Amino acid sequence: MTKKVKYAYGYPVPDDKLRISFKEQISPGQYWSTPVDVDGLDDLLDKLKEENVYKVTFKYLTYFWEGDNFYEGPMNTEDITQKEFDWVVEKVEGNHRFIEIYKKKER
């Protein structure tokens, strides 16, 4: 029996983990996307806190037309529920789901 390995963007995803893309605007028109492996909702919230993220927008980029669309947000990180988490990790043909993040400015 062969073991199936989950892949996202060409990188293997560890067993029992889910990969979520954090997309951050670094300048007008330029974004940086970071893949993050999480165990579940609590782990996602911990990672957002580690990254100093205070707001997120759940979005998707469809391959059938240019541009991205909103699913939910912007919302405070403490308001994220299992519903939004399930939506972003669900496998969907034809579009890429991700979280656009808004970081607090460091002083």
Secondary structure, DSSP 8 states (H G I E B T S, - for coil): -----EEETTEEE-TT-EEEEEEEEEETTEEEEEEEEESSHHHHHHHHHHTTEEEEEEEEEETTSSSEEEEEEEEEGGG--HHHHHHHHS--TTEEEEEEEEE----
